[in-house]
Amino acid sequence: MARSGEHVRRLLAIYTGGTIGMRNREGVLVPESNLLTTLRKLPMFNDEEYSREHQLQDDTLALPLTNQNQRIIYTILEYDPLFDSSDMTINEWIRIAQDIERNYEQYFGFVVIHGTDTMAFASSMLSFILGNLQKTVILTGAQVPIHTLWNDGQENLLGSLLMAGQYVIPEVCLFFQNQLYRGNRVTKVDSRRFSAFCSPNLSPLATVGVDIIVNHKIMLKASMNKQLMVHSNMERNVGVLRLYPGISAALVRAFLQPPMKGVVMETFGTGNGPTNSDLLSALKEATERGMVIVNCTQCLQGSVTSDYAAGMAISDIGIISGSDMTSEAALAKLSYVLGREDLTLKDKKELLTKNLRGEMTPQPERVQLSLRNSKFAQLITNFLYLNCSQDLDAVRDSLTPTLACAAARMGDVEALEAIIELGGDLSESDFDGRTPLHMAARGGHVDAVQCLLSHGANVNSLDGDRSSPLLMAVKGRHKDVIFLLRDAGAQLSPPELQDAGTELCRLAASGDRDGLIAWQRAGADLFQTGYDGQTPLQVAEDAGNQEVVNFLKSPWDGGQV
């Protein structure tokens, strides 16, 4: 029985292995069994008087009474054999989940003691394997064995037991160096320091110091009235492909061959990758035969966007944005979603864009701008355009460019026509100097471009970066839009042509024939020199890009390539 006034919480600690319990044997750290014996000797982990008085089982220990008069009793389930975390696979993580499932009703929460090298993968995988979670699951470990005089194992394990025993946090977490993180938001960033993990795109769920500060606002809500589900049918044929400058299309094509079914592709910056036609063809071939590819940035912080043409080229061939997911979380999510036999391929791709376990920052639902169909927008526009006053004229003039650019970016012709009907000027620019025609050309929206041109949009206007709508279309490789703009009298400006030589040489060096065609259709001279005095043809010959060489040597019929 508990002493008067004590609140008893029982935990299950699953010891899988890892540095925390290792011993130094002949200069090498090796897994050491019987962690419980070590913990029993440490007063902070074992209230010997309480354990003796209450005759706790041999595999169970009790922490000293907390300041809140809580008694945390924990049972250790030790794996035999123990694992070095480098040897952990989906099979072992499913085993952990099944052990949690078998003991789910008996314990208040769970602590998983795991090696640090693959702990971010483990916490991400477990977050998807364990569905409808209503209890706290915390992974922890150490950089230095707990037996060592100066170590982080005691602090990490004790903190995990206290957090799991005192709080209901219905998700898979990772506790390290006084920080409690969401498990599918972490990555290991240091192999030597005690602060080995970080959560680059989400604040910690809790911070332990003199006080425990819990961030309740970002915690996941418990799945009420739902039974715990262990999703053991995880897809094993998934992998991670890290792009690097100069990566060959042959290597990418080989990596994407069956039995591979899903790939996390780590790209540059905001989701950009090489735009040479062979590599894009390899990716497109894979997506067209059913391969699911998720685009994640190699950067520690930030998200995948389509702000650059290189990023747009990747998204245009059916690759799914990973938003701000870590590669570990994206791999786990792929494994979970592709293992769902109840879903079609289309449903799986749609599910990958959704925030399922807090692994990504939810994106606002994309709402199509339609001034005709939105009653709220109609009220605003009627107020702005049908009422007359000097103040309203100023407000209307300032809002119209932004509304028009937003509509053009989405290719919403109906919204553009509504703005025209209400007296809006579609040639006005937004705060960055971009006109609706810039935005429509950038997105490759042919109908929107035609609408804007038919209503007198300035085809050669320049934005704040001195870029024309034609250059936007060239960067996006939107050939039909380029033809429309050229027929309407669009020309590349002198500053754009001045910088074109170096860009053309870069495209030639990377074998990007489509990029060269886009520039040629826009009226650029493909034989102008780059900064080093070489022509694109010379660069292509030096790089051995024969397809580009043949293209540059071939006659063109008025630009109809």
C-alpha positions as CSV (number, residue, x, y, z in Angstrom):
1,M,0.0,0.0,0.0
2,A,1.0,3.6,-0.6
3,R,1.7,5.7,2.5
4,S,-0.9,8.2,3.5
5,G,-1.2,11.1,1.0
6,E,1.0,9.5,-1.6
7,H,-0.1,9.2,-5.2
8,V,1.5,6.2,-6.8
9,R,2.3,6.1,-10.5
10,R,3.6,2.9,-12.1
11,L,5.9,3.0,-15.2
12,L,7.4,0.4,-17.5
13,A,11.0,1.1,-18.5
14,I,12.0,-0.9,-21.6
15,Y,15.8,-1.3,-21.7
16,T,16.9,-2.1,-25.3
17,G,20.6,-1.3,-25.0
18,G,22.7,1.7,-25.9
19,T,25.6,3.6,-24.4
20,I,23.8,4.3,-21.1
21,G,24.4,0.8,-19.8
22,M,27.7,-0.1,-21.6
23,R,31.0,-1.1,-19.9
24,N,34.5,-0.4,-21.1
25,R,36.1,-3.7,-22.1
26,E,39.7,-3.5,-23.3
27,G,39.2,0.1,-24.5
28,V,35.9,-0.6,-26.3
29,L,32.3,0.1,-25.1
30,V,30.1,-3.0,-25.2
31,P,26.5,-3.6,-24.1
32,E,26.2,-4.7,-20.4
33,S,23.1,-6.5,-19.1
34,N,21.4,-6.1,-15.8
35,L,21.0,-2.3,-15.7
36,L,18.6,-2.8,-12.7
37,T,21.5,-3.9,-10.5
38,T,23.3,-0.6,-11.2
39,L,20.2,1.5,-10.6
40,R,19.4,-0.3,-7.3
41,K,22.7,1.0,-5.9
42,L,21.9,4.6,-6.7
43,P,19.7,6.3,-4.1
44,M,18.2,8.7,-6.6
45,F,16.8,5.7,-8.5
46,N,15.9,3.4,-5.6
47,D,14.2,4.2,-2.3
48,E,15.5,1.1,-0.6
49,E,13.4,1.5,2.5
50,Y,10.2,1.9,0.5
51,S,11.1,-1.1,-1.8
52,R,11.8,-3.3,1.2
53,E,8.7,-2.2,3.1
54,H,6.4,-2.8,0.2
55,Q,8.2,-5.9,-1.0
56,L,8.5,-4.8,-4.6
57,Q,9.3,-7.4,-7.2
58,D,12.9,-8.0,-8.1
59,D,12.5,-6.2,-11.5
60,T,10.9,-3.1,-9.9
61,L,12.3,-0.1,-8.1
62,A,10.8,3.1,-6.6
63,L,12.0,6.6,-6.9
64,P,12.2,8.8,-3.8
65,L,9.1,10.7,-3.1
66,T,8.7,13.8,-5.3
67,N,8.0,17.3,-4.1
68,Q,4.4,16.8,-5.2
69,N,4.1,13.8,-2.8
70,Q,4.1,11.4,-5.8
71,R,5.6,8.0,-5.7
72,I,6.9,6.7,-9.0
73,I,7.4,3.0,-9.2
74,Y,9.0,1.6,-12.3
75,T,9.5,-1.9,-13.6
76,I,12.5,-2.7,-16.0
77,L,11.9,-4.9,-19.0
78,E,15.4,-5.7,-20.3
79,Y,15.9,-7.1,-23.7
80,D,18.1,-10.2,-24.2
81,P,20.3,-9.7,-26.1
82,L,20.7,-6.0,-25.8
83,F,21.1,-3.9,-29.0
84,D,23.6,-1.4,-30.2
85,S,21.3,1.2,-31.6
86,S,23.2,1.0,-35.0
87,D,21.6,-2.5,-35.3
88,M,18.1,-1.4,-34.7
89,T,15.6,-1.8,-37.5
90,I,11.8,-1.4,-38.0
91,N,11.4,-5.0,-36.6
92,E,12.9,-4.0,-33.2
93,W,10.8,-0.8,-33.1
94,I,7.7,-2.8,-33.7
95,R,8.7,-5.1,-30.9
96,I,9.0,-2.1,-28.6
97,A,5.5,-1.0,-29.6
98,Q,4.1,-4.4,-29.1
99,D,5.6,-4.6,-25.6
100,I,4.0,-1.2,-24.8
101,E,0.7,-2.6,-26.2
102,R,0.9,-5.8,-24.0
103,N,1.5,-3.7,-20.9
104,Y,-0.6,-0.6,-21.9
105,E,-3.4,-1.0,-19.3
106,Q,-1.0,-1.8,-16.4
107,Y,1.2,1.3,-16.5
108,F,0.7,5.0,-16.3
109,G,3.5,5.7,-18.8
110,F,6.5,4.2,-20.6
111,V,10.2,5.0,-20.8
112,V,12.3,3.4,-23.6
113,I,16.0,3.3,-23.0
114,H,17.7,3.4,-26.4
115,G,21.0,4.1,-28.0
116,T,21.5,7.7,-29.2
117,D,22.8,7.0,-32.7
118,T,19.5,6.0,-34.1
119,M,17.2,7.4,-31.4
120,A,15.7,10.1,-33.7
121,F,14.8,7.4,-36.2
122,A,13.3,5.3,-33.3
123,S,11.2,8.1,-31.8
124,S,9.9,9.0,-35.3
125,M,9.1,5.4,-36.2
126,L,7.4,4.8,-32.9
127,S,5.3,7.9,-33.3
128,F,3.7,6.4,-36.4
129,I,3.6,2.8,-35.2
130,L,1.7,3.7,-32.1
131,G,-1.7,5.0,-33.1
132,N,-4.4,6.5,-30.8
133,L,-1.9,7.1,-28.0
134,Q,-3.3,8.3,-24.7
135,K,-0.3,7.8,-22.5
136,T,3.2,9.2,-22.3
137,V,6.0,7.4,-24.1
138,I,9.5,8.8,-23.7
139,L,12.8,7.7,-25.3
140,T,16.1,8.5,-23.6
141,G,19.7,7.4,-23.4
142,A,23.2,8.8,-22.8
143,Q,26.3,9.9,-24.5
144,V,28.4,8.5,-21.5
145,P,27.6,5.3,-19.6
146,I,25.8,5.6,-16.4
147,H,28.6,3.8,-14.6
148,T,31.0,6.6,-15.4
149,L,31.9,9.1,-12.7
150,W,30.9,12.1,-15.0
151,N,28.0,11.1,-17.1
152,D,24.6,12.3,-18.6
153,G,22.8,9.0,-18.2
154,Q,21.6,9.5,-14.6
155,E,20.1,12.9,-15.4
156,N,18.5,11.8,-18.6
157,L,16.9,8.6,-17.2
158,L,15.8,10.3,-14.0
159,G,14.3,13.2,-15.9
160,S,12.4,10.8,-18.2
161,L,11.0,8.8,-15.3
162,L,9.8,12.0,-13.5
163,M,8.2,13.4,-16.7
164,A,6.5,10.2,-17.6
165,G,5.3,9.7,-14.0
166,Q,4.0,13.2,-13.4
167,Y,2.5,14.3,-16.7
168,V,0.1,12.9,-19.3
169,I,1.7,13.7,-22.6
170,P,-0.1,11.6,-25.2
171,E,2.7,11.3,-27.8
172,V,6.1,9.7,-28.3
173,C,8.7,12.0,-26.9
174,L,12.5,12.2,-26.5
175,F,14.1,13.5,-23.3
176,F,17.7,14.6,-23.4
177,Q,19.7,17.3,-21.5
178,N,16.7,18.6,-19.6
179,Q,14.6,19.0,-22.7
180,L,11.5,17.1,-23.6
181,Y,11.0,17.1,-27.4
182,R,8.4,15.7,-29.7
183,G,9.9,12.5,-30.9
184,N,9.3,13.0,-34.6
185,R,10.8,16.5,-34.6
186,V,14.3,15.7,-33.4
187,T,17.6,15.0,-35.0
188,K,21.0,14.1,-33.5
189,V,23.4,17.0,-34.0
190,D,26.4,16.2,-31.9
191,S,28.3,13.0,-31.2
192,R,30.3,14.3,-28.2
193,R,28.4,16.9,-26.2
194,F,25.7,16.1,-23.8
195,S,23.2,18.3,-25.7
196,A,23.2,15.7,-28.5
197,F,19.7,16.4,-29.9
198,C,17.8,19.4,-31.2
199,S,14.3,20.1,-32.5
200,P,15.0,22.5,-35.3
201,N,11.4,23.5,-36.2
202,L,9.5,23.0,-33.0
203,S,10.0,24.3,-29.5
204,P,10.5,21.7,-26.7
205,L,7.4,20.3,-25.1
206,A,8.9,20.9,-21.7
207,T,12.1,22.2,-20.1
208,V,13.3,20.9,-16.8
209,G,15.2,23.2,-14.4
210,V,14.5,24.6,-11.0
211,D,10.9,24.5,-12.3
212,I,9.4,22.3,-15.0
213,I,8.0,24.5,-17.7
214,V,5.5,22.7,-19.9
215,N,4.3,24.0,-23.2
216,H,0.8,22.8,-23.2
217,K,-0.2,24.8,-26.3
218,I,1.9,22.6,-28.7
219,M,1.1,19.2,-27.2
220,L,-1.0,16.8,-29.1
221,K,-4.5,16.0,-27.8
222,A,-5.2,12.5,-26.7
223,S,-7.3,10.3,-28.9
224,M,-10.3,9.9,-26.6
225,N,-12.4,6.7,-26.6
226,K,-10.1,5.0,-29.0
227,Q,-8.1,1.9,-28.5
228,L,-4.3,1.9,-28.9
229,M,-3.3,0.6,-32.3
230,V,0.1,-0.8,-33.2
231,H,0.7,-0.4,-37.0
232,S,3.0,-3.3,-37.5
233,N,2.6,-3.3,-41.3
234,M,5.3,-0.8,-41.9
235,E,6.8,-0.7,-45.4
236,R,10.5,-1.7,-45.3
237,N,11.5,-0.7,-48.8
238,V,12.0,3.0,-48.2
239,G,15.2,4.9,-48.2
240,V,16.9,8.3,-48.1
241,L,18.6,9.8,-51.2
242,R,20.8,12.9,-50.5
243,L,21.5,15.0,-53.5
244,Y,24.8,16.7,-54.0
245,P,26.2,19.0,-56.8
246,G,27.0,17.0,-59.8
247,I,25.1,13.8,-58.8
248,S,24.6,11.7,-61.9
249,A,21.2,10.7,-63.3
250,A,22.5,7.1,-63.6
251,L,23.1,6.9,-59.8
252,V,19.7,8.4,-59.1
253,R,18.0,6.0,-61.5
254,A,19.7,3.0,-60.0
255,F,18.7,4.1,-56.5
256,L,15.0,4.4,-57.5
257,Q,14.8,0.9,-58.9
258,P,12.5,-1.8,-57.4
259,P,12.0,-3.1,-54.8
260,M,12.3,0.5,-53.5
261,K,8.8,1.9,-53.1
262,G,9.4,5.2,-51.3
263,V,12.2,7.7,-51.0
264,V,13.0,10.7,-48.9
265,M,15.0,13.0,-51.2
266,E,17.2,15.5,-49.4
267,T,17.5,18.6,-51.5
268,F,19.3,21.9,-51.3
269,G,18.0,25.0,-49.5
270,T,14.2,25.4,-49.8
271,G,13.8,22.1,-51.7
272,N,15.9,22.8,-54.8
273,G,17.8,20.3,-56.9
274,P,19.7,20.0,-60.2
275,T,17.5,20.8,-63.2
276,N,19.3,18.9,-65.8
277,S,16.9,17.0,-68.0
278,D,18.4,13.5,-67.5
279,L,18.1,13.7,-63.7
280,L,14.5,15.1,-63.8
281,S,13.6,12.4,-66.3
282,A,14.9,9.7,-63.9
283,L,12.8,11.2,-61.1
284,K,9.7,11.5,-63.4
285,E,10.1,7.9,-64.6
286,A,10.0,6.7,-61.0
287,T,7.0,8.8,-60.0
288,E,5.1,7.7,-63.0
289,R,5.5,4.0,-62.2
290,G,4.3,4.5,-58.7
291,M,7.4,5.5,-56.7
292,V,6.5,7.9,-53.9
293,I,9.2,10.6,-53.3
294,V,9.1,13.2,-50.5
295,N,11.3,16.3,-50.8
296,C,13.0,17.4,-47.6
297,T,15.6,20.1,-47.2
298,Q,19.2,19.3,-46.2
299,C,19.1,22.4,-44.0
300,L,18.7,22.0,-40.3
301,Q,16.0,24.6,-40.1
302,G,13.4,25.8,-42.5
303,S,10.9,24.3,-44.9
304,V,10.5,23.1,-48.5
305,T,8.9,25.8,-50.8
306,S,8.6,26.4,-54.5
307,D,10.1,29.9,-54.4
308,Y,12.8,29.0,-57.0
309,A,12.6,27.6,-60.4
310,A,14.7,24.6,-59.4
311,G,12.2,23.8,-56.7
312,M,9.3,24.2,-59.0
313,A,10.9,21.9,-61.5
314,I,11.0,19.1,-58.8
315,S,7.4,19.7,-57.6
316,D,6.1,19.7,-61.2
317,I,7.1,16.0,-61.7
318,G,5.0,14.6,-58.9
319,I,7.4,14.9,-56.0
320,I,5.7,15.6,-52.6
321,S,6.8,18.5,-50.4
322,G,8.1,17.4,-47.0
323,S,7.4,20.8,-45.6
324,D,9.6,21.2,-42.5
325,M,9.8,17.5,-41.6
326,T,13.2,16.0,-40.6
327,S,14.4,13.3,-42.8
328,E,13.9,10.8,-39.9
329,A,10.3,11.8,-39.6
330,A,9.7,11.7,-43.4
331,L,11.2,8.2,-43.6
332,A,9.0,7.0,-40.8
333,K,5.9,8.6,-42.3
334,L,6.6,7.1,-45.7
335,S,7.0,3.7,-44.1
336,Y,3.7,4.1,-42.2
337,V,1.7,5.5,-45.1
338,L,3.0,3.0,-47.7
339,G,2.2,0.2,-45.3
340,R,-1.5,1.2,-45.3
341,E,-3.1,-1.5,-47.5
342,D,-6.5,0.1,-47.1
343,L,-5.5,3.2,-49.2
344,T,-5.0,3.8,-52.9
345,L,-1.8,5.3,-54.2
346,K,-3.6,8.6,-54.6
347,D,-4.8,8.5,-51.0
348,K,-1.3,7.7,-49.8
349,K,0.1,10.7,-51.6
350,E,-2.6,12.9,-50.2
351,L,-2.0,11.5,-46.6
352,L,1.7,12.4,-46.9
353,T,0.8,16.0,-47.2
354,K,-1.2,16.0,-44.0
355,N,0.1,16.5,-40.5
356,L,-0.6,13.2,-38.8
357,R,1.4,13.0,-35.6
358,G,2.7,16.6,-35.2
359,E,5.6,15.8,-37.5
360,M,5.2,18.9,-39.7
361,T,3.9,22.4,-39.2
362,P,0.3,22.3,-40.5
363,Q,-0.2,24.4,-43.6
364,P,-3.3,26.5,-43.9
365,E,-5.9,24.9,-46.2
366,R,-5.4,26.3,-49.7
367,V,-8.5,28.4,-50.4
368,Q,-9.2,29.3,-54.0
369,L,-9.6,33.0,-54.3
370,S,-12.9,33.7,-56.0
371,L,-14.4,37.1,-55.7
372,R,-17.6,35.9,-57.4
373,N,-18.3,33.0,-55.0
374,S,-17.1,34.3,-51.7
375,K,-19.8,36.3,-49.9
376,F,-17.2,37.8,-47.6
377,A,-15.0,38.9,-50.5
378,Q,-18.0,40.2,-52.3
379,L,-18.9,42.4,-49.4
380,I,-15.4,43.8,-49.2
381,T,-15.1,44.4,-52.9
382,N,-18.6,45.9,-53.1
383,F,-17.7,48.2,-50.2
384,L,-14.4,49.2,-51.8
385,Y,-15.5,49.6,-55.4
386,L,-19.1,50.6,-55.2
387,N,-18.8,53.3,-52.5
388,C,-17.1,56.5,-53.3
389,S,-14.9,58.6,-51.1
390,Q,-11.3,59.7,-51.2
391,D,-10.3,57.4,-48.3
392,L,-11.9,54.4,-49.9
393,D,-10.2,55.2,-53.2
394,A,-6.9,55.0,-51.4
395,V,-7.7,51.7,-49.7
396,R,-9.0,50.2,-52.9
397,D,-5.9,51.3,-54.9
398,S,-3.6,49.7,-52.3
399,L,-5.5,46.4,-52.0
400,T,-6.2,45.7,-55.7
401,P,-2.6,44.8,-56.7
402,T,-2.3,42.3,-53.8
403,L,-5.7,40.7,-54.6
404,A,-4.9,40.5,-58.3
405,C,-1.4,39.1,-57.7
406,A,-2.8,36.4,-55.4
407,A,-5.4,35.5,-58.0
408,A,-2.8,35.3,-60.8
409,R,-0.5,33.2,-58.7
410,M,-3.2,30.6,-58.3
411,G,-4.4,30.9,-61.9
412,D,-7.8,32.0,-60.8
413,V,-9.2,33.6,-64.0
414,E,-12.6,34.1,-62.5
415,A,-11.2,36.2,-59.7
416,L,-9.2,38.3,-62.2
417,E,-12.3,38.9,-64.3
418,A,-14.2,39.9,-61.2
419,I,-11.6,42.5,-60.3
420,I,-11.7,43.9,-63.8
421,E,-15.5,44.1,-63.7
422,L,-15.3,46.0,-60.4
423,G,-12.9,48.6,-61.9
424,G,-9.6,47.2,-60.8
425,D,-6.4,47.9,-62.7
426,L,-4.5,44.7,-63.5
427,S,-1.3,46.5,-64.5
428,E,-0.6,47.8,-61.0
429,S,2.3,46.2,-59.1
430,D,2.4,44.9,-55.5
431,F,5.0,46.0,-52.8
432,D,7.7,44.0,-54.5
433,G,7.0,45.6,-57.9
434,R,5.4,42.4,-59.3
435,T,2.4,42.6,-61.5
436,P,-0.3,39.9,-61.8
437,L,1.3,39.0,-65.2
438,H,4.6,38.3,-63.3
439,M,2.8,35.9,-61.0
440,A,0.8,34.1,-63.7
441,A,3.9,33.7,-65.8
442,R,5.8,32.3,-62.8
443,G,3.2,29.7,-62.2
444,G,2.8,28.8,-65.8
445,H,-1.0,29.6,-65.8
446,V,-1.7,29.9,-69.5
447,D,-5.4,30.9,-69.1
448,A,-4.5,33.6,-66.6
449,V,-1.7,35.0,-68.8
450,Q,-4.2,35.1,-71.8
451,C,-6.7,36.9,-69.6
452,L,-4.2,39.5,-68.4
453,L,-2.8,40.1,-71.9
454,S,-6.3,40.5,-73.4
455,H,-7.0,43.3,-70.8
456,G,-3.8,45.2,-71.6
457,A,-1.3,44.0,-69.1
458,N,2.1,45.5,-69.6
459,V,4.1,42.7,-71.1
460,N,7.5,44.2,-70.4
461,S,7.1,45.5,-66.9
462,L,10.0,44.9,-64.5
463,D,9.6,44.0,-60.8
464,G,11.8,45.1,-57.9
465,D,14.5,42.7,-59.0
466,R,14.5,44.0,-62.6
467,S,12.9,40.8,-63.8
468,S,10.2,40.7,-66.5
469,P,7.2,38.3,-66.8
470,L,9.1,36.6,-69.7
471,L,12.1,35.9,-67.4
472,M,9.7,34.4,-64.9
473,A,8.3,32.0,-67.5
474,V,11.9,31.1,-68.7
475,K,12.9,30.2,-65.2
476,G,9.8,28.0,-64.7
477,R,10.4,26.5,-68.2
478,H,6.8,27.3,-69.1
479,K,7.1,27.1,-72.9
480,D,3.5,27.8,-73.8
481,V,3.6,31.0,-71.6
482,I,6.8,32.1,-73.3
483,F,5.1,31.8,-76.7
484,L,2.1,33.9,-75.5
485,L,4.3,36.6,-74.1
486,R,6.6,36.7,-77.2
487,D,3.5,37.0,-79.5
488,A,2.4,39.9,-77.3
489,G,5.7,41.7,-77.8
490,A,7.6,40.6,-74.8
491,Q,11.4,40.9,-74.9
492,L,14.1,40.2,-72.4
493,S,15.4,43.5,-70.9
494,P,19.1,44.5,-71.4
495,P,20.0,43.6,-67.8
496,E,18.4,40.2,-68.2
497,L,20.3,39.6,-71.4
498,Q,23.5,40.9,-69.9
499,D,23.4,38.2,-67.2
500,A,22.1,35.5,-69.5
501,G,25.5,34.3,-70.8
502,T,26.6,32.9,-67.5
503,E,23.3,31.3,-66.9
504,L,23.3,29.7,-70.3
505,C,26.8,28.3,-69.7
506,R,25.6,26.9,-66.4
507,L,22.7,25.1,-68.1
508,A,25.0,23.8,-70.8
509,A,27.5,22.5,-68.2
510,S,24.7,20.6,-66.3
511,G,23.2,19.2,-69.5
512,D,19.9,21.1,-69.1
513,R,18.6,21.2,-72.7
514,D,15.1,22.2,-71.6
515,G,16.5,25.3,-69.8
516,L,18.4,26.3,-73.0
517,I,15.3,25.8,-75.1
518,A,13.3,28.1,-72.8
519,W,15.9,30.8,-73.1
520,Q,16.1,30.4,-76.9
521,R,12.3,30.7,-77.2
522,A,12.5,33.9,-75.2
523,G,14.9,35.4,-77.8
524,A,18.2,34.9,-76.1
525,D,21.4,34.4,-78.2
526,L,22.6,30.9,-77.2
527,F,26.1,31.8,-78.5
528,Q,26.8,34.7,-76.1
529,T,29.7,34.2,-73.7
530,G,29.7,33.7,-70.0
531,Y,31.8,35.5,-67.4
532,D,34.9,33.4,-68.5
533,G,34.5,34.2,-72.2
534,Q,33.3,30.7,-73.1
535,T,30.1,30.0,-75.1
536,P,27.5,27.5,-74.0
537,L,28.6,25.2,-76.9
538,Q,32.2,25.2,-75.7
539,V,31.1,24.5,-72.1
540,A,28.9,21.6,-73.2
541,E,31.7,20.1,-75.3
542,D,34.1,20.4,-72.4
543,A,31.6,18.7,-70.1
544,G,30.8,16.0,-72.6
545,N,27.1,16.8,-72.7
546,Q,26.6,15.5,-76.3
547,E,22.8,16.0,-76.3
548,V,23.3,19.7,-75.6
549,V,26.1,19.9,-78.1
550,N,23.9,18.4,-80.8
551,F,21.1,20.8,-79.9
552,L,23.3,23.9,-80.0
553,K,24.7,22.8,-83.4
554,S,21.3,22.1,-84.9
555,P,19.4,24.7,-87.1
556,W,16.4,26.3,-85.5
557,D,13.2,27.2,-87.3
558,G,12.2,30.5,-85.9
559,G,12.6,29.3,-82.4
560,Q,10.1,26.4,-82.9
561,V,12.3,23.8,-81.1
